[in-house]
Amino acid sequence: MLRSLAMKSCVFTFGLASALALTATGCGSGNSSQRALLISGALGFTALTTTPSATQTTQIENIGTQTVHVSSVSITGTNAADFTQTSSCGDIAPGAACNVSVTFASSTAGSFLAYLNVASNAGGGGSLQVALTGTATVPVPGATLSTTTLNVGSVTAGTSTTAMVTLTDSGTAPLTVGTISLSGTGANLFADTTTCGATVAVNASCTFNVSFTPQVPGAYAATLNVPNNATGAQSVSLAGTATAAGITIDTTVAGDWKISNGILNIDFDSTRSNIWSMVMAGTTDQLVDTTVTNSSGHPSGFYMDNSGFGTVTGVPGYTNVPATATTPAYLDWWVTYPSSAANAYTYSEHWIVTASDPGLHVYFVANHATTDIAGSIGQVQWVFRDSLSAFPNTYSVDASVNNPGVTTVPLPTAAQDFSTDPGRAVQDATVDLHGFALPAGFTREFYTKYDHDGYEYLHKAHGLYGSQYGIWTVFPSHESMVGGPTKQDLYFTGNLDMIEAYSNHLDNPLTLTTASGTASSRLFGPFYVRFNKLGTAFTTTGNTLATPDDLYADALTAGNSFGTFYNNEAQLLTAGYVPTTNRGSLSVSVNGISGLGSTATKAAWAVLSDPGKNFQFSSAGAQYWADVTTTGTATFNNVIPGTYRLSVFVLGQFGEYRKDGIVVNAGGTTNVPAVTFVPENFGTTVWTIGTPDRSSHEFLHGHDAKGFDDKEYWGTWNYWSDFAANKGSVVYNATSGPAGAATNDPNQWNYNHWGTFDPGLYDAANDTTDNYTHTIPTYVASLSTAAGTNGVTTRTPTWTVHFATPQNVTNYTYAVLSVALACDYGSYVTTLNTTSRTWGYRTGVASDCSIRSGLSGYYQWIALQFPISALNPAGQDNVLTLGVSQTYGAMDDALRFELTNNPATPSTTGWSDYEFVPTSSTSGNIPANDSVANP
């Protein structure tokens, strides 16, 4: 666009296009010359609010024939302050030029307008004006990832792979990077390292190296989270797959089969059926105890310690099975010992590993053919002699109904636990630790494996652990074990982890016999032994195991996850395992238990066991139990089809409900018609001592300060000192009366009624076990019945119970003393004033729990009946004396004295679960009849 402007006789012409021109012609008389300037057009700027724009330069050119003088260069307009200029212009010769540099800057975002003014003598003193525009924006960072989906590929479980992601700042401001994190179900199995600092410069890049280390097979996903100040967050979806390691076995050397499942490297002696080396892949840490070796020179390691079987040469074998859609790859290997003229059973010890799992499954099967000799299984037990340094602490949970929660024990050294000093071996498997420096937290003065057994009521798993590793035995089911929920089994012997599938520990009469001409098959297991370590778990979540509690929970979860595998393990099925698809359920409703228990929960129990037997002797078939809810219901799931006895008992009550002929069918639920539990009370209770809960734990030395069961070697206590006030006799006022106020204190009743009390104690002076001769109170030797050195073999005096005769005594015909025995190894001799009753203990139901740190063993109860005439007149004192015949005596659970008009004979009561003692002669006693229902 051109404009013309007339000034007097001069004509100024402005050219507006990409440049502006100022020219003058015909100005002045006869003046043919001109002064003319040419300048570039409008300038536009962009800038960040934090940074000035780039400088732009415009050129002013003299296109005339005369020198032009530029008098000033300036910026004007509304936003003049946001623009700056520098100029080199002054006099401009024809054909010459000068430069004006302009910069835009604003701390405020928006659009801005100003003008660049060039004043000169061109055109007779005119001015050129150029528009200046500017746009200011706030700087913004940008975050660009090289990918938002990263599949790291497939690796073998237990190995690792890496991949990289790049982050670039594509914005206009520095990128601030927050804390990088991983989330999602597989987050613990991915990890990242990064070159990214707290900030990334504009247009710069940094990287994330993502590693994937799965512990077990599976498909995994996670998210890499990259918080930043650009979009608020960026993320990368991560994926990876882990395949199982191959299972290998090399049987070249009979004494050293080499087995690996990708996590455990095992050496197995097929000639002795023991694992003598076990190391986790990628480590050199030996998990077995190398200090105890067998005749081969190898460590004893993991083996079975059975009894009742003949000595024959074993035949090893194995099967290595690839993975299927339902089961992982696995190796089942075994040693089979055939029956013979000296061995009644063909029995096989089996071991299983599955691919990429840090555990062993074990099971044992004993088969008896009609042509085999008669036999009796004495013990089925697995022993793991684990590393002394790796596993110095024991861990058990709910070892008793009375011991809720976790119990951990730091172990003394092996040299202490298994001291060979003959003076310290105060009893079998019992060492006197006096004088040793023991670990903090170990509070006992003796070490014996008997302290560390537990009831099976709530037992799910136990183990040992150290600063890095844990070893755990897990019981997916108790069905193949024996003796019911009250059975106690050894958990540990020092650093030995135990699985007692069948033993008569504290239940001495328990047997499992097979007659000649009888065919049978008995499966024990499967059980699971898991190894784990602090850090990343061998799970699909890769969760972190930070504490011993975590290690235990990990083992318990893993051990209960193999149900489908067991259903499809061919060798296990051949051994007699019944898959869950072929099992049934049972539901039972029990009336009459509300408010009866000695505890608020887990007081009432229902048991399925061998028919026609006291469940404490159940051994031939499967067994199950459940705590009856407070509403009286109990459910049994995954029960092997068959015919069972149903027993119900309540801790806190005398009596046991028994019903035979309970049939469980495959694929269905048996609903047992409602049963009623009726406490077996004979009449009006005069007094009680203790609680009938099948344990003597409430009495002196039966519990600790928290009220938990306190199982300790009996030599820890000093009976003669405890009851010195009455010269060794327990004296107890069951009621208030002429003898004084009622005692009302179970701690005044000893946990065991000893016949004699002479425990082995270490005598450092002569290195023998006779130290009790020095620690027994001196008064014992002065007793008229004193025997032995300083009286150590003196018979304990009879115990005495005083009580006042009730005022209404003449309304009754009989008095009945019920004695519940937590365990017993001696006859019970009682005298009420002058009338005696004797119960002769039966070896078939004897139990040695008193010298095995027990508070119970085989439970039974007796009812001793007296004529009412045996009592003194109303209000007078009665003296009941209680004596025991054998050295180890009797362990009372509870005593109850009642008055009744009906005889307590079983034929009258209809109850068959107690022994009736009606006269002074043991020949008249009526034994309990466990073979029939009750009532």
ZAMARGU-4260 file (C-alpha; in steps of 0.2 Angstrom, whole numbers, plus 5000, padded with zeros to 4 digits):
<rodrens>
0) 5000/5000/5000 | 5007/5017/4996 | 5002/5034/5003 | 5007/5051/4997 | 5008/5066/5008
5) 5010/5084/5001 | 5020/5096/5012 | 5021/5113/5004 | 5030/5110/4987 | 5037/5093/4993
10) 5030/5076/4991 | 5033/5062/5004 | 5030/5044/4998 | 5028/5030/5011 | 5028/5012/5005
15) 5020/4999/5016 | 5023/4981/5012 | 5037/4971/5020 | 5047/4987/5022 | 5043/5005/5025
20) 5051/5019/5014 | 5052/5037/5017 | 5057/5047/5002 | 5057/5066/4998 | 5057/5073/4979
25) 5055/5090/4972 | 5057/5099/4989 | 5066/5115/4987 | 5069/5126/4971 | 5078/5116/4958
30) 5082/5102/4970 | 5083/5086/4961 | 5091/5076/4975 | 5082/5065/4988 | 5084/5058/5006
35) 5076/5042/5008 | 5076/5028/5021 | 5070/5010/5020 | 5066/4999/5035 | 5059/4982/5038
40) 5040/4979/5042 | 5032/4974/5058 | 5041/4963/5071 | 5033/4949/5081 | 5040/4941/5096
45) 5036/4926/5107 | 5044/4923/5124 | 5042/4914/5141 | 5037/4924/5156 | 5053/4918/5163
50) 5065/4921/5148 | 5066/4936/5136 | 5063/4933/5118 | 5076/4931/5105 | 5083/4948/5099
55) 5077/4953/5082 | 5086/4965/5071 | 5078/4977/5059 | 5089/4987/5046 | 5087/5005/5041
60) 5094/5008/5024 | 5097/5024/5015 | 5090/5022/4998 | 5092/5040/4993 | 5106/5050/4986
65) 5110/5061/5001 | 5115/5057/5018 | 5101/5054/5031 | 5103/5059/5049 | 5094/5048/5061
70) 5090/5059/5076 | 5082/5046/5087 | 5076/5028/5089 | 5062/5025/5102 | 5048/5013/5107
75) 5031/5020/5111 | 5014/5013/5114 | 5003/5005/5127 | 5016/4991/5131 | 5032/5000/5127
80) 5040/4995/5143 | 5039/4977/5137 | 5051/4980/5123 | 5069/4986/5122 | 5080/4992/5108
85) 5097/4996/5104 | 5103/5006/5089 | 5119/5010/5079 | 5110/5023/5069 | 5117/5041/5066
90) 5121/5048/5049 | 5118/5035/5035 | 5127/5038/5019 | 5118/5034/5003 | 5117/5015/5000
95) 5122/5012/5018 | 5112/5005/5033 | 5111/5004/5051 | 5103/4991/5063 | 5090/4992/5077
100) 5089/4977/5089 | 5073/4974/5098 | 5070/4962/5112 | 5053/4957/5120 | 5051/4952/5139
105) 5036/4951/5150 | 5034/4942/5167 | 5015/4942/5163 | 5007/4930/5151 | 4997/4939/5137
110) 4998/4949/5120 | 5007/4965/5119 | 5009/4980/5106 | 5021/4994/5104 | 5029/5004/5090
115) 5047/5007/5085 | 5049/5025/5080 | 5064/5031/5069 | 5065/5050/5068 | 5077/5057/5054
120) 5079/5071/5042 | 5073/5060/5028 | 5058/5068/5019 | 5061/5084/5027 | 5061/5077/5045
125) 5048/5064/5045 | 5047/5048/5056 | 5046/5030/5052 | 5035/5019/5064 | 5036/5000/5064
130) 5023/4989/5074 | 5030/4978/5088 | 5019/4963/5094 | 5024/4951/5108 | 5016/4936/5115
135) 5022/4930/5132 | 5018/4912/5139 | 5021/4903/5155 | 5034/4890/5153 | 5028/4872/5154
140) 5038/4856/5156 | 5034/4841/5145 | 5036/4822/5149 | 5038/4810/5135 | 5041/4791/5138
145) 5049/4781/5124 | 5035/4768/5127 | 5020/4766/5139 | 5019/4747/5137 | 5034/4737/5141
150) 5034/4718/5140 | 5051/4711/5146 | 5048/4694/5139 | 5049/4677/5146 | 5062/4670/5158
155) 5065/4655/5169 | 5058/4657/5187 | 5073/4662/5198 | 5082/4671/5184 | 5081/4689/5179
160) 5080/4700/5163 | 5080/4719/5160 | 5073/4732/5148 | 5074/4751/5146 | 5062/4765/5145
165) 5068/4783/5141 | 5060/4799/5148 | 5062/4815/5138 | 5058/4833/5143 | 5048/4839/5128
170) 5042/4855/5136 | 5048/4873/5139 | 5053/4871/5157 | 5063/4859/5167 | 5054/4843/5171
175) 5053/4839/5190 | 5053/4820/5193 | 5045/4813/5209 | 5048/4797/5218 | 5047/4782/5206
180) 5037/4768/5211 | 5030/4751/5206 | 5012/4745/5209 | 5001/4731/5204 | 5000/4713/5209
185) 5017/4709/5202 | 5026/4725/5208 | 5038/4716/5220 | 5045/4705/5206 | 5050/4721/5195
190) 5063/4733/5200 | 5070/4749/5193 | 5086/4759/5193 | 5086/4776/5185 | 5098/4789/5178
195) 5085/4802/5181 | 5088/4815/5194 | 5076/4826/5203 | 5075/4837/5187 | 5077/4834/5169
200) 5082/4849/5158 | 5072/4855/5143 | 5075/4843/5128 | 5086/4832/5139 | 5083/4813/5142
205) 5086/4800/5156 | 5082/4781/5157 | 5074/4768/5168 | 5081/4751/5168 | 5067/4739/5173
210) 5072/4722/5180 | 5061/4707/5181 | 5065/4693/5193 | 5051/4681/5196 | 5052/4668/5209
215) 5039/4655/5203 | 5031/4652/5186 | 5017/4663/5180 | 5011/4678/5170 | 5015/4695/5179
220) 5010/4713/5177 | 5014/4729/5186 | 5015/4748/5183 | 5030/4759/5183 | 5024/4775/5190
225) 5034/4791/5185 | 5026/4806/5194 | 5031/4823/5187 | 5026/4841/5186 | 5021/4840/5167
230) 5006/4830/5166 | 5005/4825/5185 | 5010/4807/5181 | 5017/4796/5168 | 5016/4777/5169
235) 5022/4762/5159 | 5012/4745/5160 | 5025/4731/5163 | 5022/4713/5159 | 5033/4698/5160
240) 5031/4679/5160 | 5041/4666/5170 | 5042/4648/5166 | 5046/4634/5178 | 5063/4627/5179
245) 5066/4610/5173 | 5068/4596/5186 | 5083/4586/5185 | 5089/4570/5193 | 5105/4561/5191
250) 5105/4543/5199 | 5123/4538/5193 | 5129/4537/5211 | 5117/4527/5222 | 5123/4536/5238
255) 5122/4553/5229 | 5107/4556/5218 | 5108/4574/5213 | 5091/4582/5211 | 5086/4600/5207
260) 5070/4609/5204 | 5077/4626/5200 | 5077/4632/5218 | 5083/4617/5229 | 5098/4607/5225
265) 5097/4591/5234 | 5109/4576/5237 | 5100/4560/5242 | 5107/4544/5247 | 5095/4530/5240
270) 5104/4517/5250 | 5099/4525/5266 | 5084/4535/5261 | 5090/4552/5267 | 5093/4569/5260
275) 5111/4574/5266 | 5113/4590/5257 | 5101/4604/5253 | 5106/4621/5246 | 5096/4635/5238
280) 5100/4639/5220 | 5112/4653/5218 | 5119/4651/5236 | 5131/4640/5245 | 5122/4640/5261
285) 5120/4622/5268 | 5103/4620/5275 | 5106/4603/5284 | 5116/4600/5299 | 5133/4594/5294
290) 5140/4590/5311 | 5130/4573/5313 | 5134/4560/5301 | 5129/4542/5297 | 5140/4527/5293
295) 5142/4533/5275 | 5151/4549/5281 | 5137/4560/5275 | 5126/4571/5286 | 5110/4563/5292
300) 5100/4577/5286 | 5082/4574/5282 | 5076/4556/5285 | 5063/4545/5293 | 5064/4538/5311
305) 5052/4523/5311 | 5049/4508/5322 | 5039/4492/5320 | 5047/4488/5303 | 5059/4474/5299
310) 5077/4478/5292 | 5077/4474/5274 | 5086/4482/5258 | 5076/4496/5250 | 5073/4497/5232
315) 5074/4515/5226 | 5064/4523/5211 | 5057/4539/5204 | 5046/4547/5191 | 5049/4564/5183
320) 5032/4570/5177 | 5031/4585/5165 | 5018/4599/5169 | 5000/4598/5163 | 4986/4610/5163
325) 4982/4606/5181 | 4998/4601/5189 | 5016/4608/5189 | 5030/4597/5184 | 5036/4586/5198
330) 5048/4573/5204 | 5042/4559/5215 | 5056/4548/5222 | 5055/4534/5234 | 5063/4519/5243
335) 5052/4504/5245 | 5056/4491/5258 | 5047/4474/5254 | 5039/4463/5266 | 5048/4447/5272
340) 5049/4434/5285 | 5055/4447/5297 | 5046/4462/5290 | 5027/4463/5291 | 5024/4477/5279
345) 5029/4483/5262 | 5032/4501/5265 | 5038/4516/5255 | 5046/4532/5260 | 5041/4546/5246
350) 5048/4563/5243 | 5041/4575/5231 | 5048/4592/5223 | 5038/4602/5211 | 5046/4614/5199
355) 5052/4630/5205 | 5045/4628/5223 | 5056/4629/5239 | 5048/4614/5247 | 5047/4596/5250
360) 5032/4585/5251 | 5033/4569/5260 | 5022/4554/5263 | 5023/4536/5269 | 5013/4521/5265
365) 5013/4504/5273 | 5005/4489/5265 | 5001/4473/5272 | 4996/4458/5262 | 4986/4443/5268
370) 5002/4432/5266 | 5012/4444/5277 | 5016/4440/5295 | 5007/4449/5309 | 5014/4466/5312
375) 5013/4482/5323 | 5018/4500/5318 | 5027/4508/5332 | 5032/4525/5325 | 5031/4535/5309
380) 5041/4550/5310 | 5051/4562/5299 | 5066/4571/5306 | 5075/4586/5298 | 5092/4589/5306
385) 5094/4607/5300 | 5109/4619/5300 | 5113/4624/5318 | 5119/4641/5312 | 5104/4645/5300
390) 5090/4640/5312 | 5094/4644/5330 | 5076/4648/5335 | 5060/4638/5336 | 5043/4645/5332
395) 5026/4637/5336 | 5008/4644/5336 | 4993/4638/5347 | 5002/4624/5354 | 4988/4622/5366
400) 4970/4629/5368 | 4977/4637/5383 | 4992/4644/5374 | 4985/4656/5361 | 4997/4664/5349
405) 5015/4663/5345 | 5029/4655/5355 | 5047/4657/5350 | 5062/4650/5359 | 5080/4654/5356
410) 5090/4638/5357 | 5106/4634/5367 | 5120/4628/5357 | 5120/4610/5351 | 5135/4607/5362
415) 5123/4612/5376 | 5107/4604/5370 | 5115/4588/5366 | 5129/4588/5379 | 5139/4572/5380
420) 5143/4575/5398 | 5136/4560/5407 | 5132/4570/5423 | 5121/4582/5413 | 5111/4568/5405
425) 5098/4568/5419 | 5085/4558/5409 | 5083/4552/5391 | 5084/4567/5379 | 5086/4578/5394
430) 5101/4589/5398 | 5104/4599/5414 | 5110/4616/5408 | 5115/4623/5425 | 5132/4633/5423
435) 5130/4636/5405 | 5129/4653/5397 | 5112/4652/5389 | 5105/4664/5375 | 5094/4678/5381
440) 5076/4673/5381 | 5080/4655/5385 | 5072/4654/5402 | 5074/4636/5407 | 5087/4626/5417
445) 5085/4610/5407 | 5084/4606/5388 | 5072/4592/5384 | 5062/4589/5368 | 5047/4585/5379
450) 5046/4603/5384 | 5043/4607/5365 | 5028/4596/5360 | 5011/4602/5357 | 4993/4597/5356
455) 4985/4594/5339 | 4969/4604/5342 | 4974/4620/5333 | 4991/4614/5326 | 4994/4619/5308
460) 5013/4621/5306 | 5029/4624/5316 | 5047/4628/5312 | 5064/4635/5315 | 5071/4651/5309
465) 5087/4662/5309 | 5093/4679/5303 | 5090/4673/5285 | 5081/4657/5283 | 5066/4648/5289
470) 5061/4629/5289 | 5043/4625/5292 | 5033/4609/5293 | 5015/4611/5287 | 5000/4600/5290
475) 4988/4602/5276 | 4977/4589/5285 | 4978/4579/5301 | 4967/4565/5294 | 4982/4553/5292
480) 4988/4556/5310 | 4982/4547/5326 | 4975/4551/5343 | 4963/4565/5339 | 4965/4583/5344
485) 4971/4580/5362 | 4986/4570/5355 | 5002/4578/5359 | 5017/4577/5347 | 5035/4582/5347
490) 5038/4598/5337 | 5057/4600/5340 | 5072/4591/5347 | 5085/4605/5348 | 5088/4611/5330
495) 5078/4595/5324 | 5062/4599/5315 | 5050/4585/5318 | 5034/4577/5310 | 5026/4564/5321
500) 5013/4557/5310 | 5011/4541/5322 | 5019/4539/5339 | 5013/4535/5356 | 5021/4550/5364
505) 5011/4553/5380 | 4998/4541/5374 | 5008/4525/5378 | 4995/4512/5374 | 4992/4518/5356
510) 4994/4504/5344 | 4992/4500/5326 | 4993/4481/5323 | 4989/4470/5308 | 4985/4452/5310
515) 4992/4439/5298 | 4979/4435/5285 | 4973/4453/5284 | 4976/4465/5270 | 4978/4483/5274
520) 4985/4499/5268 | 4990/4514/5279 | 4995/4531/5271 | 5003/4544/5282 | 5004/4561/5274
525) 5006/4571/5263 | 5015/4584/5273 | 5024/4599/5267 | 5041/4606/5272 | 5045/4623/5266
530) 5061/4633/5265 | 5060/4652/5264 | 5070/4667/5268 | 5068/4685/5273 | 5066/4696/5257
535) 5056/4692/5242 | 5044/4677/5244 | 5043/4663/5232 | 5026/4667/5227 | 5017/4675/5213
540) 5015/4691/5222 | 5034/4691/5227 | 5028/4699/5244 | 5042/4704/5256 | 5045/4693/5271
545) 5052/4704/5284 | 5049/4695/5300 | 5047/4677/5307 | 5029/4679/5307 | 5029/4683/5289
550) 5040/4667/5286 | 5027/4657/5295 | 5012/4664/5286 | 5021/4661/5269 | 5024/4643/5273
555) 5006/4640/5279 | 4999/4648/5264 | 5010/4638/5252 | 5007/4622/5262 | 4988/4623/5260
560) 4989/4627/5241 | 4993/4610/5234 | 4976/4602/5235 | 4974/4601/5216 | 4991/4595/5214
565) 4988/4581/5227 | 4972/4576/5218 | 4982/4573/5202 | 4999/4566/5209 | 4998/4548/5202
570) 5010/4540/5214 | 5001/4548/5229 | 4984/4542/5222 | 4991/4524/5220 | 4997/4525/5238
575) 4979/4528/5244 | 4976/4546/5244 | 4958/4551/5241 | 4956/4566/5229 | 4944/4580/5236
580) 4933/4576/5221 | 4929/4559/5229 | 4926/4566/5247 | 4911/4572/5256 | 4906/4583/5270
585) 4897/4581/5287 | 4887/4594/5297 | 4882/4591/5315 | 4872/4602/5327 | 4875/4600/5346
590) 4862/4605/5359 | 4866/4609/5377 | 4884/4616/5376 | 4880/4635/5379 | 4889/4641/5394
595) 4897/4625/5398 | 4915/4628/5392 | 4930/4632/5403 | 4934/4645/5389 | 4923/4657/5379
600) 4928/4649/5363 | 4936/4632/5357 | 4929/4623/5372 | 4917/4611/5364 | 4925/4599/5351
605) 4918/4586/5339 | 4928/4572/5333 | 4927/4559/5319 | 4937/4544/5322 | 4939/4525/5321
610) 4922/4517/5325 | 4920/4507/5342 | 4936/4516/5349 | 4940/4530/5361 | 4946/4543/5349
615) 4962/4544/5359 | 4966/4527/5352 | 4960/4531/5334 | 4974/4525/5322 | 4968/4514/5308
620) 4958/4526/5298 | 4956/4544/5295 | 4952/4557/5309 | 4945/4574/5309 | 4940/4587/5322
625) 4931/4604/5323 | 4928/4616/5337 | 4909/4617/5340 | 4903/4635/5338 | 4895/4644/5352
630) 4878/4641/5342 | 4882/4622/5343 | 4887/4619/5325 | 4902/4610/5318 | 4906/4606/5299
635) 4919/4594/5293 | 4924/4596/5275 | 4935/4585/5263 | 4931/4569/5273 | 4936/4553/5266
640) 4920/4542/5263 | 4918/4529/5277 | 4910/4525/5293 | 4915/4534/5308 | 4912/4537/5327
645) 4906/4555/5331 | 4912/4561/5348 | 4908/4577/5357 | 4917/4584/5373 | 4917/4600/5382
650) 4932/4607/5391 | 4925/4611/5408 | 4913/4596/5409 | 4914/4578/5414 | 4908/4566/5400
655) 4909/4563/5382 | 4895/4560/5369 | 4899/4545/5357 | 4889/4539/5342 | 4895/4526/5330
660) 4889/4522/5312 | 4891/4540/5305 | 4892/4537/5287 | 4901/4550/5275 | 4898/4548/5256
665) 4907/4555/5242 | 4901/4570/5234 | 4888/4574/5247 | 4885/4581/5264 | 4879/4570/5279
670) 4868/4580/5290 | 4869/4571/5307 | 4852/4573/5317 | 4854/4585/5331 | 4863/4578/5346
675) 4863/4584/5364 | 4878/4585/5375 | 4873/4581/5393 | 4886/4584/5407 | 4889/4568/5417
680) 4884/4574/5434 | 4878/4561/5447 | 4869/4573/5459 | 4872/4588/5470 | 4889/4594/5470
685) 4897/4597/5487 | 4914/4603/5481 | 4926/4603/5466 | 4945/4605/5464 | 4951/4610/5447
690) 4942/4611/5430 | 4938/4595/5420 | 4947/4601/5404 | 4958/4586/5401 | 4974/4595/5408
695) 4982/4598/5425 | 4988/4615/5419 | 4978/4625/5432 | 4988/4617/5447 | 5004/4622/5454
700) 5018/4622/5441 | 5006/4619/5427 | 5005/4637/5421 | 5016/4652/5419 | 5012/4670/5425
705) 5001/4673/5409 | 4991/4657/5413 | 4998/4648/5398 | 5003/4629/5400 | 5021/4628/5407
710) 5028/4611/5401 | 5045/4609/5409 | 5056/4595/5415 | 5050/4589/5432 | 5067/4591/5440
715) 5064/4610/5438 | 5053/4609/5453 | 5056/4603/5471 | 5041/4594/5477 | 5047/4592/5495
720) 5051/4610/5496 | 5034/4616/5489 | 5025/4606/5502 | 5037/4607/5517 | 5023/4615/5528
725) 5014/4599/5529 | 5029/4587/5528 | 5027/4584/5510 | 5008/4582/5510 | 4995/4592/5500
730) 4982/4598/5512 | 4967/4606/5504 | 4951/4613/5512 | 4938/4609/5499 | 4924/4619/5509
735) 4924/4630/5524 | 4921/4621/5540 | 4929/4614/5556 | 4946/4613/5547 | 4946/4631/5542
740) 4942/4642/5528 | 4940/4635/5510 | 4957/4635/5501 | 4950/4640/5484 | 4967/4640/5476
745) 4972/4628/5463 | 4990/4632/5466 | 4989/4623/5483 | 4986/4607/5473 | 5002/4600/5464
750) 5001/4597/5445 | 5006/4579/5448 | 5004/4567/5463 | 5020/4559/5464 | 5023/4542/5472
755) 5041/4546/5475 | 5051/4562/5469 | 5069/4560/5464 | 5073/4568/5448 | 5090/4567/5440
760) 5100/4583/5443 | 5118/4587/5438 | 5130/4585/5452 | 5146/4595/5446 | 5156/4588/5461
765) 5156/4570/5455 | 5149/4572/5437 | 5133/4562/5441 | 5115/4565/5441 | 5112/4563/5460
770) 5112/4581/5464 | 5094/4579/5472 | 5102/4571/5487 | 5110/4588/5490 | 5095/4599/5486
775) 5081/4589/5494 | 5075/4597/5511 | 5083/4590/5526 | 5067/4587/5535 | 5063/4572/5523
780) 5077/4561/5530 | 5069/4563/5547 | 5052/4556/5542 | 5047/4539/5548 | 5045/4533/5531
785) 5062/4540/5524 | 5071/4530/5512 | 5086/4532/5501 | 5101/4544/5503 | 5095/4559/5512
790) 5077/4553/5509 | 5076/4555/5490 | 5066/4538/5488 | 5054/4542/5502 | 5036/4539/5497
795) 5026/4555/5497 | 5013/4556/5510 | 4994/4554/5506 | 4986/4570/5501 | 4972/4576/5512
800) 4955/4585/5508 | 4945/4592/5522 | 4926/4597/5519 | 4911/4599/5530 | 4896/4588/5529
805) 4881/4597/5521 | 4866/4599/5532 | 4855/4589/5521 | 4866/4574/5521 | 4852/4563/5527
810) 4842/4566/5511 | 4855/4556/5501 | 4860/4538/5499 | 4877/4539/5491 | 4892/4550/5490
815) 4902/4549/5473 | 4920/4556/5471 | 4924/4559/5452 | 4942/4560/5448 | 4947/4565/5430
820) 4964/4560/5427 | 4974/4570/5414 | 4986/4556/5414 | 4990/4542/5425 | 5004/4530/5429
825) 4998/4523/5446 | 4984/4516/5456 | 4973/4528/5466 | 4970/4524/5484 | 4957/4534/5493
830) 4949/4534/5510 | 4934/4544/5516 | 4936/4545/5535 | 4937/4526/5537 | 4930/4519/5521
835) 4942/4515/5507 | 4941/4513/5488 | 4955/4508/5477 | 4956/4511/5458 | 4969/4500/5450
840) 4978/4508/5436 | 4978/4498/5419 | 4993/4497/5409 | 4983/4498/5393 | 4978/4516/5397
845) 4994/4521/5406 | 5003/4537/5402 | 5020/4543/5407 | 5017/4562/5404 | 5023/4567/5422
850) 5041/4563/5417 | 5039/4569/5399 | 5035/4587/5403 | 5017/4584/5400 | 5002/4591/5408
855) 4991/4578/5401 | 4992/4561/5391 | 4978/4548/5390 | 4963/4556/5398 | 4951/4545/5408
860) 4940/4547/5423 | 4934/4537/5437 | 4919/4537/5449 | 4922/4531/5467 | 4906/4528/5476
865) 4904/4528/5495 | 4889/4524/5506 | 4882/4540/5513 | 4886/4533/5530 | 4904/4535/5526
870) 4902/4554/5530 | 4902/4561/5547 | 4887/4570/5554 | 4881/4586/5546 | 4893/4601/5549
875) 4907/4590/5555 | 4924/4588/5546 | 4927/4574/5534 | 4945/4568/5529 | 4947/4562/5512
880) 4965/4555/5509 | 4972/4551/5492 | 4987/4541/5489 | 4995/4534/5473 | 5004/4517/5471
885) 5017/4520/5458 | 5033/4530/5457 | 5026/4542/5443 | 5009/4543/5452 | 4994/4551/5445
890) 4990/4568/5437 | 4973/4575/5442 | 4963/4585/5430 | 4949/4588/5442 | 4940/4581/5457
895) 4921/4582/5461 | 4912/4576/5476 | 4893/4574/5474 | 4878/4567/5484 | 4865/4557/5476
900) 4851/4545/5478 | 4855/4535/5463 | 4870/4523/5461 | 4883/4529/5449 | 4884/4512/5441
905) 4885/4513/5422 | 4870/4502/5421 | 4860/4515/5430 | 4867/4531/5422 | 4868/4524/5405
910) 4885/4531/5403 | 4899/4520/5398 | 4914/4532/5397 | 4921/4531/5415 | 4927/4517/5427
915) 4915/4514/5442 | 4923/4509/5459 | 4909/4504/5471 | 4919/4494/5484 | 4935/4492/5493
920) 4940/4478/5482 | 4947/4482/5464 | 4939/4466/5458 | 4922/4474/5459 | 4927/4489/5448
925) 4918/4491/5431 | 4930/4497/5418 | 4924/4510/5405 | 4917/4503/5389 | 4924/4513/5375
930) 4918/4501/5362 | 4899/4506/5364 | 4890/4523/5361 | 4888/4535/5375 | 4875/4538/5382
</rodrens>
